[in-house]
Amino acid sequence: MSQDRFAALCAVAGTVSRETFERLEAFERIFLRWADRMNLAAPSTLTDVWSRHILDSAQLAGLTKAMEIERWVDIGSGGGFPGAILGILAEGHQARSVTLVESNAKKASFLRNALAELAPSAQIICDRAENYIATHAPPDAVSARAVASLSALVSLCESWLGSRTIGFFHKGRDYRAELKLATDTWNLDLVEHKSAVDAGSVILEIRSVRRRV
């Protein structure tokens, strides 16, 4: 089973060390200990955290492995997906830093404790995403998963996405309706990446955002 998990991880994220794999499994164990009492994820997904959350998050590393991304910001990190997973995958790679922004103090505290040894280089910020975005320079990439509608995400990240930042947003089976609403308001460069984990889901890669006039 462990070998199958390792192979599945490498299939979506690219080459991963055994040490990193073990860190991800350790995060899974910590997450499951706290998930119910802190409402870290939908209860229906807790029977398959590895695939539904960890692999789904880790595929971002595979999508961006050839990109020059040095600074990554994950907003609305919640229980750590995808931010904590990206932080663990980036650990030991000096070229990439990962910041997790979470407004819920209890969830931010969970992330600090969970990642203290697993991804000590990751930075956890307890603040509202709009406050952080307004006061920080654009990163190379921003991600969000199960945070808000696409229109709301683009509006929230407008100052970054209109600059140098690339957005990576997980979306489910109804993403086309969200995309239609977003493009009624925004001109944007878009790449749809089919999920490697869920056939009905996508990761939307968005950049060069401008409001329609």
Biotite code that builds the C-alpha atoms (Angstrom):
import biotite.structure as struc

atoms = struc.array([
    struc.Atom([0.000, 0.000, 0.000], chain_id="A", res_id=1, res_name="MET", atom_name="CA", element="C"),
    struc.Atom([2.789, 2.431, 0.885], chain_id="A", res_id=2, res_name="SER", atom_name="CA", element="C"),
    struc.Atom([4.503, 1.742, -2.451], chain_id="A", res_id=3, res_name="GLN", atom_name="CA", element="C"),
    struc.Atom([1.249, 2.361, -4.311], chain_id="A", res_id=4, res_name="ASP", atom_name="CA", element="C"),
    struc.Atom([0.808, 5.657, -2.490], chain_id="A", res_id=5, res_name="ARG", atom_name="CA", element="C"),
    struc.Atom([4.351, 6.717, -3.282], chain_id="A", res_id=6, res_name="PHE", atom_name="CA", element="C"),
    struc.Atom([3.882, 5.871, -6.958], chain_id="A", res_id=7, res_name="ALA", atom_name="CA", element="C"),
    struc.Atom([0.602, 7.799, -7.091], chain_id="A", res_id=8, res_name="ALA", atom_name="CA", element="C"),
    struc.Atom([2.288, 10.832, -5.522], chain_id="A", res_id=9, res_name="LEU", atom_name="CA", element="C"),
    struc.Atom([5.151, 10.808, -8.014], chain_id="A", res_id=10, res_name="CYS", atom_name="CA", element="C"),
    struc.Atom([2.678, 10.386, -10.878], chain_id="A", res_id=11, res_name="ALA", atom_name="CA", element="C"),
    struc.Atom([0.959, 13.689, -10.077], chain_id="A", res_id=12, res_name="VAL", atom_name="CA", element="C"),
    struc.Atom([3.752, 15.732, -8.464], chain_id="A", res_id=13, res_name="ALA", atom_name="CA", element="C"),
    struc.Atom([6.856, 14.562, -10.307], chain_id="A", res_id=14, res_name="GLY", atom_name="CA", element="C"),
    struc.Atom([9.947, 13.155, -8.618], chain_id="A", res_id=15, res_name="THR", atom_name="CA", element="C"),
    struc.Atom([9.514, 13.156, -4.832], chain_id="A", res_id=16, res_name="VAL", atom_name="CA", element="C"),
    struc.Atom([11.956, 11.870, -2.227], chain_id="A", res_id=17, res_name="SER", atom_name="CA", element="C"),
    struc.Atom([11.021, 9.161, 0.253], chain_id="A", res_id=18, res_name="ARG", atom_name="CA", element="C"),
    struc.Atom([11.601, 11.652, 3.061], chain_id="A", res_id=19, res_name="GLU", atom_name="CA", element="C"),
    struc.Atom([9.081, 14.067, 1.555], chain_id="A", res_id=20, res_name="THR", atom_name="CA", element="C"),
    struc.Atom([6.603, 11.232, 1.081], chain_id="A", res_id=21, res_name="PHE", atom_name="CA", element="C"),
    struc.Atom([6.959, 10.324, 4.757], chain_id="A", res_id=22, res_name="GLU", atom_name="CA", element="C"),
    struc.Atom([6.399, 13.968, 5.740], chain_id="A", res_id=23, res_name="ARG", atom_name="CA", element="C"),
    struc.Atom([3.186, 14.020, 3.742], chain_id="A", res_id=24, res_name="LEU", atom_name="CA", element="C"),
    struc.Atom([1.995, 10.847, 5.435], chain_id="A", res_id=25, res_name="GLU", atom_name="CA", element="C"),
    struc.Atom([2.851, 12.400, 8.803], chain_id="A", res_id=26, res_name="ALA", atom_name="CA", element="C"),
    struc.Atom([0.781, 15.458, 7.906], chain_id="A", res_id=27, res_name="PHE", atom_name="CA", element="C"),
    struc.Atom([-2.102, 13.176, 6.965], chain_id="A", res_id=28, res_name="GLU", atom_name="CA", element="C"),
    struc.Atom([-1.991, 11.551, 10.406], chain_id="A", res_id=29, res_name="ARG", atom_name="CA", element="C"),
    struc.Atom([-1.928, 14.928, 12.186], chain_id="A", res_id=30, res_name="ILE", atom_name="CA", element="C"),
    struc.Atom([-4.736, 16.232, 9.980], chain_id="A", res_id=31, res_name="PHE", atom_name="CA", element="C"),
    struc.Atom([-6.955, 13.242, 10.743], chain_id="A", res_id=32, res_name="LEU", atom_name="CA", element="C"),
    struc.Atom([-6.416, 13.640, 14.487], chain_id="A", res_id=33, res_name="ARG", atom_name="CA", element="C"),
    struc.Atom([-7.759, 17.186, 14.337], chain_id="A", res_id=34, res_name="TRP", atom_name="CA", element="C"),
    struc.Atom([-10.139, 17.179, 11.374], chain_id="A", res_id=35, res_name="ALA", atom_name="CA", element="C"),
    struc.Atom([-13.396, 16.378, 13.169], chain_id="A", res_id=36, res_name="ASP", atom_name="CA", element="C"),
    struc.Atom([-12.976, 18.662, 16.144], chain_id="A", res_id=37, res_name="ARG", atom_name="CA", element="C"),
    struc.Atom([-11.859, 21.638, 14.022], chain_id="A", res_id=38, res_name="MET", atom_name="CA", element="C"),
    struc.Atom([-14.007, 21.137, 10.905], chain_id="A", res_id=39, res_name="ASN", atom_name="CA", element="C"),
    struc.Atom([-10.916, 21.065, 8.698], chain_id="A", res_id=40, res_name="LEU", atom_name="CA", element="C"),
    struc.Atom([-12.647, 19.347, 5.765], chain_id="A", res_id=41, res_name="ALA", atom_name="CA", element="C"),
    struc.Atom([-16.001, 17.928, 4.722], chain_id="A", res_id=42, res_name="ALA", atom_name="CA", element="C"),
    struc.Atom([-16.650, 14.749, 6.760], chain_id="A", res_id=43, res_name="PRO", atom_name="CA", element="C"),
    struc.Atom([-17.489, 12.822, 3.580], chain_id="A", res_id=44, res_name="SER", atom_name="CA", element="C"),
    struc.Atom([-13.892, 13.284, 2.357], chain_id="A", res_id=45, res_name="THR", atom_name="CA", element="C"),
    struc.Atom([-12.118, 12.052, 5.479], chain_id="A", res_id=46, res_name="LEU", atom_name="CA", element="C"),
    struc.Atom([-12.159, 8.397, 4.430], chain_id="A", res_id=47, res_name="THR", atom_name="CA", element="C"),
    struc.Atom([-9.732, 9.164, 1.583], chain_id="A", res_id=48, res_name="ASP", atom_name="CA", element="C"),
    struc.Atom([-7.652, 12.160, 2.621], chain_id="A", res_id=49, res_name="VAL", atom_name="CA", element="C"),
    struc.Atom([-4.647, 10.936, 0.649], chain_id="A", res_id=50, res_name="TRP", atom_name="CA", element="C"),
    struc.Atom([-6.370, 11.073, -2.730], chain_id="A", res_id=51, res_name="SER", atom_name="CA", element="C"),
    struc.Atom([-9.109, 13.672, -2.168], chain_id="A", res_id=52, res_name="ARG", atom_name="CA", element="C"),
    struc.Atom([-6.871, 16.258, -0.530], chain_id="A", res_id=53, res_name="HIS", atom_name="CA", element="C"),
    struc.Atom([-3.158, 15.429, -0.573], chain_id="A", res_id=54, res_name="ILE", atom_name="CA", element="C"),
    struc.Atom([-2.787, 14.183, -4.144], chain_id="A", res_id=55, res_name="LEU", atom_name="CA", element="C"),
    struc.Atom([-5.281, 16.783, -5.364], chain_id="A", res_id=56, res_name="ASP", atom_name="CA", element="C"),
    struc.Atom([-3.046, 19.472, -3.830], chain_id="A", res_id=57, res_name="SER", atom_name="CA", element="C"),
    struc.Atom([0.256, 17.873, -4.844], chain_id="A", res_id=58, res_name="ALA", atom_name="CA", element="C"),
    struc.Atom([-0.636, 17.936, -8.536], chain_id="A", res_id=59, res_name="GLN", atom_name="CA", element="C"),
    struc.Atom([0.053, 21.682, -8.483], chain_id="A", res_id=60, res_name="LEU", atom_name="CA", element="C"),
    struc.Atom([3.723, 20.852, -8.036], chain_id="A", res_id=61, res_name="ALA", atom_name="CA", element="C"),
    struc.Atom([3.596, 18.719, -11.164], chain_id="A", res_id=62, res_name="GLY", atom_name="CA", element="C"),
    struc.Atom([1.858, 21.433, -13.171], chain_id="A", res_id=63, res_name="LEU", atom_name="CA", element="C"),
    struc.Atom([4.400, 24.089, -12.223], chain_id="A", res_id=64, res_name="THR", atom_name="CA", element="C"),
    struc.Atom([7.658, 22.107, -12.057], chain_id="A", res_id=65, res_name="LYS", atom_name="CA", element="C"),
    struc.Atom([9.006, 23.797, -15.204], chain_id="A", res_id=66, res_name="ALA", atom_name="CA", element="C"),
    struc.Atom([7.877, 27.287, -14.152], chain_id="A", res_id=67, res_name="MET", atom_name="CA", element="C"),
    struc.Atom([10.083, 29.802, -12.409], chain_id="A", res_id=68, res_name="GLU", atom_name="CA", element="C"),
    struc.Atom([8.015, 30.134, -9.257], chain_id="A", res_id=69, res_name="ILE", atom_name="CA", element="C"),
    struc.Atom([10.012, 31.310, -6.271], chain_id="A", res_id=70, res_name="GLU", atom_name="CA", element="C"),
    struc.Atom([7.282, 32.794, -4.085], chain_id="A", res_id=71, res_name="ARG", atom_name="CA", element="C"),
    struc.Atom([3.946, 31.039, -3.677], chain_id="A", res_id=72, res_name="TRP", atom_name="CA", element="C"),
    struc.Atom([0.999, 32.319, -1.608], chain_id="A", res_id=73, res_name="VAL", atom_name="CA", element="C"),
    struc.Atom([-1.984, 30.125, -0.723], chain_id="A", res_id=74, res_name="ASP", atom_name="CA", element="C"),
    struc.Atom([-5.059, 32.036, 0.457], chain_id="A", res_id=75, res_name="ILE", atom_name="CA", element="C"),
    struc.Atom([-7.807, 30.632, 2.642], chain_id="A", res_id=76, res_name="GLY", atom_name="CA", element="C"),
    struc.Atom([-5.581, 27.676, 3.499], chain_id="A", res_id=77, res_name="SER", atom_name="CA", element="C"),
    struc.Atom([-8.033, 26.126, 5.986], chain_id="A", res_id=78, res_name="GLY", atom_name="CA", element="C"),
    struc.Atom([-6.852, 22.630, 6.846], chain_id="A", res_id=79, res_name="GLY", atom_name="CA", element="C"),
    struc.Atom([-3.804, 23.013, 4.643], chain_id="A", res_id=80, res_name="GLY", atom_name="CA", element="C"),
    struc.Atom([-4.880, 22.202, 1.115], chain_id="A", res_id=81, res_name="PHE", atom_name="CA", element="C"),
    struc.Atom([-3.089, 22.971, -1.059], chain_id="A", res_id=82, res_name="PRO", atom_name="CA", element="C"),
    struc.Atom([-0.768, 25.259, 0.954], chain_id="A", res_id=83, res_name="GLY", atom_name="CA", element="C"),
    struc.Atom([0.561, 22.792, 3.520], chain_id="A", res_id=84, res_name="ALA", atom_name="CA", element="C"),
    struc.Atom([1.189, 20.171, 0.851], chain_id="A", res_id=85, res_name="ILE", atom_name="CA", element="C"),
    struc.Atom([3.049, 22.678, -1.329], chain_id="A", res_id=86, res_name="LEU", atom_name="CA", element="C"),
    struc.Atom([5.048, 23.751, 1.710], chain_id="A", res_id=87, res_name="GLY", atom_name="CA", element="C"),
    struc.Atom([6.114, 20.188, 2.469], chain_id="A", res_id=88, res_name="ILE", atom_name="CA", element="C"),
    struc.Atom([6.979, 19.531, -1.178], chain_id="A", res_id=89, res_name="LEU", atom_name="CA", element="C"),
    struc.Atom([9.026, 22.750, -1.307], chain_id="A", res_id=90, res_name="ALA", atom_name="CA", element="C"),
    struc.Atom([10.944, 22.034, 1.891], chain_id="A", res_id=91, res_name="GLU", atom_name="CA", element="C"),
    struc.Atom([14.642, 21.784, 1.143], chain_id="A", res_id=92, res_name="GLY", atom_name="CA", element="C"),
    struc.Atom([14.319, 23.648, -2.156], chain_id="A", res_id=93, res_name="HIS", atom_name="CA", element="C"),
    struc.Atom([15.731, 27.090, -1.457], chain_id="A", res_id=94, res_name="GLN", atom_name="CA", element="C"),
    struc.Atom([14.319, 28.507, -4.690], chain_id="A", res_id=95, res_name="ALA", atom_name="CA", element="C"),
    struc.Atom([10.687, 28.261, -3.541], chain_id="A", res_id=96, res_name="ARG", atom_name="CA", element="C"),
    struc.Atom([8.966, 29.796, -0.516], chain_id="A", res_id=97, res_name="SER", atom_name="CA", element="C"),
    struc.Atom([5.368, 29.078, 0.456], chain_id="A", res_id=98, res_name="VAL", atom_name="CA", element="C"),
    struc.Atom([3.105, 31.328, 2.534], chain_id="A", res_id=99, res_name="THR", atom_name="CA", element="C"),
    struc.Atom([-0.264, 30.177, 3.865], chain_id="A", res_id=100, res_name="LEU", atom_name="CA", element="C"),
    struc.Atom([-2.842, 32.877, 4.651], chain_id="A", res_id=101, res_name="VAL", atom_name="CA", element="C"),
    struc.Atom([-5.717, 31.794, 6.914], chain_id="A", res_id=102, res_name="GLU", atom_name="CA", element="C"),
    struc.Atom([-8.081, 34.146, 8.760], chain_id="A", res_id=103, res_name="SER", atom_name="CA", element="C"),
    struc.Atom([-9.385, 31.584, 11.280], chain_id="A", res_id=104, res_name="ASN", atom_name="CA", element="C"),
    struc.Atom([-7.079, 31.733, 14.305], chain_id="A", res_id=105, res_name="ALA", atom_name="CA", element="C"),
    struc.Atom([-7.664, 28.119, 15.336], chain_id="A", res_id=106, res_name="LYS", atom_name="CA", element="C"),
    struc.Atom([-6.948, 26.798, 11.849], chain_id="A", res_id=107, res_name="LYS", atom_name="CA", element="C"),
    struc.Atom([-3.858, 29.018, 11.549], chain_id="A", res_id=108, res_name="ALA", atom_name="CA", element="C"),
    struc.Atom([-2.650, 27.627, 14.890], chain_id="A", res_id=109, res_name="SER", atom_name="CA", element="C"),
    struc.Atom([-3.247, 24.083, 13.636], chain_id="A", res_id=110, res_name="PHE", atom_name="CA", element="C"),
    struc.Atom([-1.182, 24.821, 10.534], chain_id="A", res_id=111, res_name="LEU", atom_name="CA", element="C"),
    struc.Atom([1.696, 26.287, 12.571], chain_id="A", res_id=112, res_name="ARG", atom_name="CA", element="C"),
    struc.Atom([1.789, 23.267, 14.857], chain_id="A", res_id=113, res_name="ASN", atom_name="CA", element="C"),
    struc.Atom([1.401, 20.718, 12.053], chain_id="A", res_id=114, res_name="ALA", atom_name="CA", element="C"),
    struc.Atom([4.110, 22.261, 9.882], chain_id="A", res_id=115, res_name="LEU", atom_name="CA", element="C"),
    struc.Atom([6.582, 23.231, 12.611], chain_id="A", res_id=116, res_name="ALA", atom_name="CA", element="C"),
    struc.Atom([8.704, 20.159, 11.866], chain_id="A", res_id=117, res_name="GLU", atom_name="CA", element="C"),
    struc.Atom([7.273, 18.995, 8.537], chain_id="A", res_id=118, res_name="LEU", atom_name="CA", element="C"),
    struc.Atom([7.728, 22.290, 6.657], chain_id="A", res_id=119, res_name="ALA", atom_name="CA", element="C"),
    struc.Atom([9.538, 24.745, 8.962], chain_id="A", res_id=120, res_name="PRO", atom_name="CA", element="C"),
    struc.Atom([10.288, 27.095, 6.060], chain_id="A", res_id=121, res_name="SER", atom_name="CA", element="C"),
    struc.Atom([6.590, 27.649, 5.324], chain_id="A", res_id=122, res_name="ALA", atom_name="CA", element="C"),
    struc.Atom([5.137, 30.883, 6.682], chain_id="A", res_id=123, res_name="GLN", atom_name="CA", element="C"),
    struc.Atom([1.657, 30.887, 8.212], chain_id="A", res_id=124, res_name="ILE", atom_name="CA", element="C"),
    struc.Atom([-0.133, 34.233, 8.385], chain_id="A", res_id=125, res_name="ILE", atom_name="CA", element="C"),
    struc.Atom([-3.355, 34.674, 10.373], chain_id="A", res_id=126, res_name="CYS", atom_name="CA", element="C"),
    struc.Atom([-5.096, 37.426, 8.440], chain_id="A", res_id=127, res_name="ASP", atom_name="CA", element="C"),
    struc.Atom([-7.856, 38.016, 5.955], chain_id="A", res_id=128, res_name="ARG", atom_name="CA", element="C"),
    struc.Atom([-6.739, 37.411, 2.388], chain_id="A", res_id=129, res_name="ALA", atom_name="CA", element="C"),
    struc.Atom([-7.801, 40.884, 1.243], chain_id="A", res_id=130, res_name="GLU", atom_name="CA", element="C"),
    struc.Atom([-5.643, 42.511, 3.937], chain_id="A", res_id=131, res_name="ASN", atom_name="CA", element="C"),
    struc.Atom([-2.625, 40.422, 3.007], chain_id="A", res_id=132, res_name="TYR", atom_name="CA", element="C"),
    struc.Atom([-3.025, 41.059, -0.714], chain_id="A", res_id=133, res_name="ILE", atom_name="CA", element="C"),
    struc.Atom([-3.392, 44.807, -0.185], chain_id="A", res_id=134, res_name="ALA", atom_name="CA", element="C"),
    struc.Atom([-0.161, 45.046, 1.799], chain_id="A", res_id=135, res_name="THR", atom_name="CA", element="C"),
    struc.Atom([2.192, 42.657, 0.006], chain_id="A", res_id=136, res_name="HIS", atom_name="CA", element="C"),
    struc.Atom([3.932, 42.666, -3.340], chain_id="A", res_id=137, res_name="ALA", atom_name="CA", element="C"),
    struc.Atom([2.636, 40.256, -5.976], chain_id="A", res_id=138, res_name="PRO", atom_name="CA", element="C"),
    struc.Atom([4.049, 36.729, -5.609], chain_id="A", res_id=139, res_name="PRO", atom_name="CA", element="C"),
    struc.Atom([4.884, 34.474, -8.526], chain_id="A", res_id=140, res_name="ASP", atom_name="CA", element="C"),
    struc.Atom([1.820, 32.309, -7.880], chain_id="A", res_id=141, res_name="ALA", atom_name="CA", element="C"),
    struc.Atom([-1.350, 32.360, -5.798], chain_id="A", res_id=142, res_name="VAL", atom_name="CA", element="C"),
    struc.Atom([-3.609, 29.390, -5.115], chain_id="A", res_id=143, res_name="SER", atom_name="CA", element="C"),
    struc.Atom([-7.010, 28.799, -3.543], chain_id="A", res_id=144, res_name="ALA", atom_name="CA", element="C"),
    struc.Atom([-9.076, 25.658, -3.087], chain_id="A", res_id=145, res_name="ARG", atom_name="CA", element="C"),
    struc.Atom([-12.697, 25.582, -1.910], chain_id="A", res_id=146, res_name="ALA", atom_name="CA", element="C"),
    struc.Atom([-12.506, 29.239, -0.888], chain_id="A", res_id=147, res_name="VAL", atom_name="CA", element="C"),
    struc.Atom([-14.896, 31.235, -3.094], chain_id="A", res_id=148, res_name="ALA", atom_name="CA", element="C"),
    struc.Atom([-16.429, 31.469, -6.550], chain_id="A", res_id=149, res_name="SER", atom_name="CA", element="C"),
    struc.Atom([-14.089, 32.149, -9.437], chain_id="A", res_id=150, res_name="LEU", atom_name="CA", element="C"),
    struc.Atom([-15.460, 35.674, -9.863], chain_id="A", res_id=151, res_name="SER", atom_name="CA", element="C"),
    struc.Atom([-14.818, 36.395, -6.192], chain_id="A", res_id=152, res_name="ALA", atom_name="CA", element="C"),
    struc.Atom([-11.307, 34.975, -6.375], chain_id="A", res_id=153, res_name="LEU", atom_name="CA", element="C"),
    struc.Atom([-10.393, 37.018, -9.438], chain_id="A", res_id=154, res_name="VAL", atom_name="CA", element="C"),
    struc.Atom([-11.800, 40.154, -7.822], chain_id="A", res_id=155, res_name="SER", atom_name="CA", element="C"),
    struc.Atom([-9.928, 39.443, -4.589], chain_id="A", res_id=156, res_name="LEU", atom_name="CA", element="C"),
    struc.Atom([-6.618, 38.838, -6.378], chain_id="A", res_id=157, res_name="CYS", atom_name="CA", element="C"),
    struc.Atom([-7.090, 41.451, -9.109], chain_id="A", res_id=158, res_name="GLU", atom_name="CA", element="C"),
    struc.Atom([-4.080, 43.579, -8.108], chain_id="A", res_id=159, res_name="SER", atom_name="CA", element="C"),
    struc.Atom([-1.846, 40.515, -8.242], chain_id="A", res_id=160, res_name="TRP", atom_name="CA", element="C"),
    struc.Atom([-3.314, 38.751, -11.279], chain_id="A", res_id=161, res_name="LEU", atom_name="CA", element="C"),
    struc.Atom([-3.157, 41.944, -13.306], chain_id="A", res_id=162, res_name="GLY", atom_name="CA", element="C"),
    struc.Atom([0.554, 42.091, -12.604], chain_id="A", res_id=163, res_name="SER", atom_name="CA", element="C"),
    struc.Atom([3.039, 39.227, -12.604], chain_id="A", res_id=164, res_name="ARG", atom_name="CA", element="C"),
    struc.Atom([1.151, 36.643, -10.560], chain_id="A", res_id=165, res_name="THR", atom_name="CA", element="C"),
    struc.Atom([-0.277, 33.390, -11.933], chain_id="A", res_id=166, res_name="ILE", atom_name="CA", element="C"),
    struc.Atom([-3.420, 32.077, -10.244], chain_id="A", res_id=167, res_name="GLY", atom_name="CA", element="C"),
    struc.Atom([-4.034, 28.368, -9.739], chain_id="A", res_id=168, res_name="PHE", atom_name="CA", element="C"),
    struc.Atom([-7.593, 27.684, -8.617], chain_id="A", res_id=169, res_name="PHE", atom_name="CA", element="C"),
    struc.Atom([-9.099, 24.242, -8.021], chain_id="A", res_id=170, res_name="HIS", atom_name="CA", element="C"),
    struc.Atom([-12.637, 24.007, -9.324], chain_id="A", res_id=171, res_name="LYS", atom_name="CA", element="C"),
    struc.Atom([-15.231, 21.217, -9.395], chain_id="A", res_id=172, res_name="GLY", atom_name="CA", element="C"),
    struc.Atom([-17.682, 19.876, -11.914], chain_id="A", res_id=173, res_name="ARG", atom_name="CA", element="C"),
    struc.Atom([-19.650, 23.130, -12.215], chain_id="A", res_id=174, res_name="ASP", atom_name="CA", element="C"),
    struc.Atom([-16.586, 25.168, -13.128], chain_id="A", res_id=175, res_name="TYR", atom_name="CA", element="C"),
    struc.Atom([-17.929, 26.142, -16.567], chain_id="A", res_id=176, res_name="ARG", atom_name="CA", element="C"),
    struc.Atom([-20.792, 28.108, -15.009], chain_id="A", res_id=177, res_name="ALA", atom_name="CA", element="C"),
    struc.Atom([-18.313, 29.875, -12.712], chain_id="A", res_id=178, res_name="GLU", atom_name="CA", element="C"),
    struc.Atom([-16.038, 30.583, -15.651], chain_id="A", res_id=179, res_name="LEU", atom_name="CA", element="C"),
    struc.Atom([-18.902, 32.069, -17.688], chain_id="A", res_id=180, res_name="LYS", atom_name="CA", element="C"),
    struc.Atom([-19.778, 34.470, -14.878], chain_id="A", res_id=181, res_name="LEU", atom_name="CA", element="C"),
    struc.Atom([-16.149, 35.454, -14.404], chain_id="A", res_id=182, res_name="ALA", atom_name="CA", element="C"),
    struc.Atom([-15.523, 36.148, -18.087], chain_id="A", res_id=183, res_name="THR", atom_name="CA", element="C"),
    struc.Atom([-18.606, 38.381, -18.226], chain_id="A", res_id=184, res_name="ASP", atom_name="CA", element="C"),
    struc.Atom([-16.607, 40.773, -16.046], chain_id="A", res_id=185, res_name="THR", atom_name="CA", element="C"),
    struc.Atom([-12.976, 39.946, -16.742], chain_id="A", res_id=186, res_name="TRP", atom_name="CA", element="C"),
    struc.Atom([-10.643, 39.510, -19.670], chain_id="A", res_id=187, res_name="ASN", atom_name="CA", element="C"),
    struc.Atom([-8.089, 36.896, -18.697], chain_id="A", res_id=188, res_name="LEU", atom_name="CA", element="C"),
    struc.Atom([-5.572, 34.450, -20.081], chain_id="A", res_id=189, res_name="ASP", atom_name="CA", element="C"),
    struc.Atom([-6.758, 30.987, -19.128], chain_id="A", res_id=190, res_name="LEU", atom_name="CA", element="C"),
    struc.Atom([-5.457, 27.436, -19.255], chain_id="A", res_id=191, res_name="VAL", atom_name="CA", element="C"),
    struc.Atom([-7.731, 24.607, -18.113], chain_id="A", res_id=192, res_name="GLU", atom_name="CA", element="C"),
    struc.Atom([-5.828, 21.706, -16.586], chain_id="A", res_id=193, res_name="HIS", atom_name="CA", element="C"),
    struc.Atom([-7.862, 18.547, -16.150], chain_id="A", res_id=194, res_name="LYS", atom_name="CA", element="C"),
    struc.Atom([-7.430, 17.173, -12.666], chain_id="A", res_id=195, res_name="SER", atom_name="CA", element="C"),
    struc.Atom([-5.160, 14.150, -12.387], chain_id="A", res_id=196, res_name="ALA", atom_name="CA", element="C"),
    struc.Atom([-7.187, 13.008, -9.376], chain_id="A", res_id=197, res_name="VAL", atom_name="CA", element="C"),
    struc.Atom([-10.851, 13.740, -10.171], chain_id="A", res_id=198, res_name="ASP", atom_name="CA", element="C"),
    struc.Atom([-11.989, 13.374, -13.762], chain_id="A", res_id=199, res_name="ALA", atom_name="CA", element="C"),
    struc.Atom([-14.720, 15.979, -13.324], chain_id="A", res_id=200, res_name="GLY", atom_name="CA", element="C"),
    struc.Atom([-12.546, 18.681, -11.802], chain_id="A", res_id=201, res_name="SER", atom_name="CA", element="C"),
    struc.Atom([-10.009, 21.158, -13.137], chain_id="A", res_id=202, res_name="VAL", atom_name="CA", element="C"),
    struc.Atom([-7.274, 23.503, -12.070], chain_id="A", res_id=203, res_name="ILE", atom_name="CA", element="C"),
    struc.Atom([-7.679, 26.886, -13.718], chain_id="A", res_id=204, res_name="LEU", atom_name="CA", element="C"),
    struc.Atom([-4.421, 28.690, -14.501], chain_id="A", res_id=205, res_name="GLU", atom_name="CA", element="C"),
    struc.Atom([-5.184, 32.397, -14.801], chain_id="A", res_id=206, res_name="ILE", atom_name="CA", element="C"),
    struc.Atom([-3.030, 35.436, -15.557], chain_id="A", res_id=207, res_name="ARG", atom_name="CA", element="C"),
    struc.Atom([-3.133, 38.902, -17.187], chain_id="A", res_id=208, res_name="SER", atom_name="CA", element="C"),
    struc.Atom([-6.493, 39.810, -15.670], chain_id="A", res_id=209, res_name="VAL", atom_name="CA", element="C"),
    struc.Atom([-8.234, 42.995, -16.831], chain_id="A", res_id=210, res_name="ARG", atom_name="CA", element="C"),
    struc.Atom([-11.757, 44.271, -16.211], chain_id="A", res_id=211, res_name="ARG", atom_name="CA", element="C"),
    struc.Atom([-14.033, 44.454, -19.247], chain_id="A", res_id=212, res_name="ARG", atom_name="CA", element="C"),
    struc.Atom([-15.181, 47.956, -20.165], chain_id="A", res_id=213, res_name="VAL", atom_name="CA", element="C"),
])
